[in-house]
Amino acid sequence: MKIDDESNLSSDPGGKIVRAKGSINLPMGHQNPEGGVNFAQLLTVLRRRTPVILGITAITVVLVYGWVSRQPKVYQANFELWVQKDSVESEVASSATQGAKITKSESLSLENNTTLLNLLSSPKLLLPAIEQLRQQYPDINYKSLVKALTLENPKDTDILRVSYTDIDQGKVKLVLNTIAQAYLKYSLESRQKDIIQGIRFLDQQLPLLRQRVDHLQRKLQNLRQTYNLSDPSFQSQQITNQTDGVKKSQYENDIALKEAKANFSDLQRQSQIKPGVPLASEALSQNQNYQKIRTQIQDLDSQISRESTLYSSDHPGLQALRDQREKLLPLLNQEINQVLDELSSQIRGLEARDRALTQAEDQLNSNLKQMAVRTREYNDLQLELQIATNNLTQFLSKREALSIEAAQKEVPWILTTPPNNVIVVSASKIRSLLLGAIMGLLLGGGFALLIDKIKNVFYTPEEVKAETNLPFLGIIPFTPEPDNCNGLKHLVPSAILESFRSLYTSICLFNIDTPIRSLTISSVCPNDGKTTVAINLARVAASMGHRVLLVDADLRKPDIHKRLNLSNEQGLSDLMASNIHYRQAIQQISEESFLYVLTPGQLPPDPVNLLSSERMAVLMQQFENAFDLVIYDTPPACDLADASLLATKTDGMALVIGLGNTDRSAFISTLESLRLSPILVAGLIANGWKDAPRKYQQYYKPQQQPKSNLAKV
């Protein structure tokens, strides 16, 4: 089929491949932000190394079983002691003194079990028992005895359980009997010693308590006599009541004073504004003379008003009335002045009374403050005296109780279970096998993790994501079937087919601004599967109606022509070494297919020189003009410059990661090199995922359908 240099590109929106604008950053060492252990990854590693773990577990179980089978029989017996807080006789003595007791036998109780257990296993307590045991067992010593001796205190009980283990059955019983007698003897001696120490302490404290009580009684008596205190609380209440009465009087006096001042001001203001006119004031309403004169003046005013309507203003009768009215006005003013004087005198009296009430209130407040201080001092002395008296009474009662208890001979602890039953406690084979299995699983898991760490390769896409922020363009599941790529007559399994379709879709949707015409496929390490990815990606793109050129640019170890059974007489190296047209070297897979392949040709001695030549750049531009998509299969990018040289002239690079094959260090080194170059890395392709979800594989399990080739999908 003829290849037209001027052929149009596919305009199908669903099949466009686009170029991202600019380069992207490649962050290194991306870590889990939450920190800590990745349990999902840990479980994946353990599942992957299951045969190793099972093998180590089996070996460990066999070794443990052999060791247990050679061990001699071991015997064990125990006895139990009831560690009482108080004996029966102590309770009788306590009840005789109204429950007061200070017996030191409480210090031997298991409330402080750590201290007691350490004491019971101390050399001071066990050495006398060891001396007795040496008469029959000369080789026994403190170190061996403590090693085989176990002291336990069951939770929330006063029981002490003592166990001893040895290969000699008779020795076990003798040792426990001897230790039991030693513990009972110690409990009695310890209690007697504590009682004597308690009596001595009380004898030292009683004189001091008596002196304290006498001192407080004298101090309280002096306080009462000095301030004449009988009942400070009642006296304080009396002062408070008096203060309330003074405040009430102050309130009433203040009301009267304000009223007097208001009447005085009102009367004075009216007399100044309306001189010679009868005033209507509350202060004048109580003055009978004023009211009488006011009534006369009002009558004369009425007569003058009536006469003025009948006579002229100079009439003798009307003039006489006016003269009579003028004579009454001085008397009216005299009465007003007299009322003002009375109000002024009343105001002075009320103010003087207010000052006297204020002084009385201040004096009562001062007395109340002093009484509060005295009351507090009195109450504090009363409380101290009460406490001191109670302490003295309790100490006297405790002294009497201890004197009775000192004569007691009852052993505080009781041997509830004697050491009679000796049992065999050799290690259970079943339990030992279980422990061996658990230990084997732990060792196998640790060894599996160590192997995984030493191998230092990626196994899952999640592990790759932990190292970079680059996106995954696709994840190709692992298939155990052989990859036969002889032409296009063999189907790829359905899950594989769908994964390559998803990969192609991711590349198409990478950016929607500018169509991508060329793509470099490379890997980090050899055997990562880059050639398989390039072939199948080209197949999928061609099956969707795009004209695809697959260029085998691996001029070191080419493989595409072998997989597709194509001739390699003329190829890429021949195009660069001669002036033949590229159409003469390109091979079409079939008449119906849109897939074209350019084999590598003769292998050159210096591939880098050819790939970086101007002729190669011209050829790549011609390929891009003639095809919808050009895919370059290049050598691994780690430590080789071939892929980088081609990627700088293409629209992007897709980096294949072989799960279970790609080395982590090589991957990080490759990313660092790419980060420093102007190469556009579109993303990563994870190849050979063995842990793909089962549901995914079952969903795409091939069904019994008529066979068809991939080009017709």
ABEGO torsion letter per residue (X at the ends): XBBBAABBBBABAAABBBBBBEBBBBBBGBBBAAEEBBAAAAAAAAAAAAAAAAAAAAAAAAAAAAAAAABBBBBBBBBBBBBBABBAAAAAAAAAAGGBBABAAAAABAABAAAAAAAAABAAAAAAAAAAAAAABAABBAAAAAAABBBBBBBGBABBBBBBBBABAAAAAAAAAAAAAAAAAAAAAAAAAAAAAAAAAAAAAAAAAAAAAAAAAAAAAAAAAAAGBABAAAAAAAAAAAAAAAAAAAAAAAAAAAAAAAAAAAAAAAAAABBGBBBBBAAAAABAAAAAAAAAAAAAAAAAAAAAAABBAABAAAAAAAAAAAAAAAAAAAAAAAAAAAAAAAAAAAAAAAAAAAAAAAAAAAAAAAAAAAAAAAAAAAAAAAAAAAAAAAAAAAAAAAAAAAABABBABBBABBBABBBBABBBAAAAAAAAAAAAAAAAAAAAAAAAAAAGBBABAAAAAAABABBBABBBBBBABBBBABEAABBBBAAAAAAAAAAAAAAAAABAABBBABBBBBBABBGAGAAAAAAAAAAAAAAAGBBBBBBBABAABBAAAAAAGBBAABBAAAAAABABBAAAABBBABAABABBBBBAEBBBABAAAAAABAAAAAAAAAAAAABABBBBBBBBABGBAAAAAAAAABAEBBBBBBBGABBAAAAAAAAAAAAABABBBAEBBBBGBAABBAAAAAAABBBBBBBBBAAAX
